[in-house]
């Protein structure tokens, strides 16, 4: 099973979403639940394109929440690098965005 780590940037991103979108207190626990399958299935997420080509994403507890991660097969480690609002023009799934 892969080790799943959440980077400080991703934690900060989630905190910002919780604060700016007035998300419920359970958001962090819900996000953790969304990450659990990555330990067994690190290739579960859809691959991104362009400048995000080395990354994959899954949807968080809401369909608009992107959890962007990279999987290192050598270390069997999933690193969540950012958590974004997919509705934003600067989200990883938007054309022309950069990591």
N, C-alpha and C positions, 0 to 999 in steps of 0.2 A: 504494500500500500504506500502511496506517495505521501510525503509530508506536505501539508498545506500551511503556508504562512501568509499573513496579511501584512503588507509593508506599511510603515508609518504614513506614507502618502495616501494609501487606500483608506486607512483609518480616518485620516483628516478629511478625505473626500466624503466618506459616509457621514461623519459628524456635521459637515457643512450641509449635506442634503437633509439630514434630520432637522437641523436648525432652520434652514431657509424655506423648507417645504412643510414645516410643522408636522413631521412624520411621527407616528406613535412611538411610545417608549419601547415597544417590543421590536422595533426595527433592527437593532443590532442582533438580537436572537434570531430573527427571521433571516437576516443575511447569513448568519452562521449556518443555519439549516440549509440554505441554498448552496453553501460551499461543501457540505459533507460529501456529496457524491464524487467530487473531484479527487478525493483520496483514493478511491477505487477505480475511477474512470477519468484520468487526467486529460484525455483527449476528447472528453464529452462536449466541450464548447465548440462553437463554430469558429473557424479561423477568420481572422480579419485580413484586410487587403491593404495594398499601398504601403505607406510608412508604418502601419501597424501590423505588417505581414508576419512578424514573429510571434504575435499574440493571438489569443483565442478569447472568446467571451461566452458567458452564460447570462441568463436573465436572473435577476435577484427576485426578491419576494413580490415585486410588482413588475409588470411587463415592460415598463419604461426604465427600469434600473439595470444598467449594464455592469457586470462584474468582469473586468478585463484582467487576464492573467497570462503568465508564461509558464510553460512546463519544461523543466530541464531533465531530460531522460537520464543523463549521466549521474545525477544526484537523486533522481526520483523525487523531485521537489516541485511543487506548484507554488508560484509566488503571485499573489493578487497584487497588481500594480496600481490599479485605480478603480474607483466605483463612480459611475457617471449616470447622468440623466440622459437617456437616449433621445429625448425630445430636443435637446440642445443642438444648436448649429455647430458646436465645436466638439461634439461627442465622437468617440473613436469610430463609430459607424458612419459618420457624416463624410461625404467626399472632401478630400483635400485636407484632412486634419492631421496633426502630427502628435507623436507621443510626448 
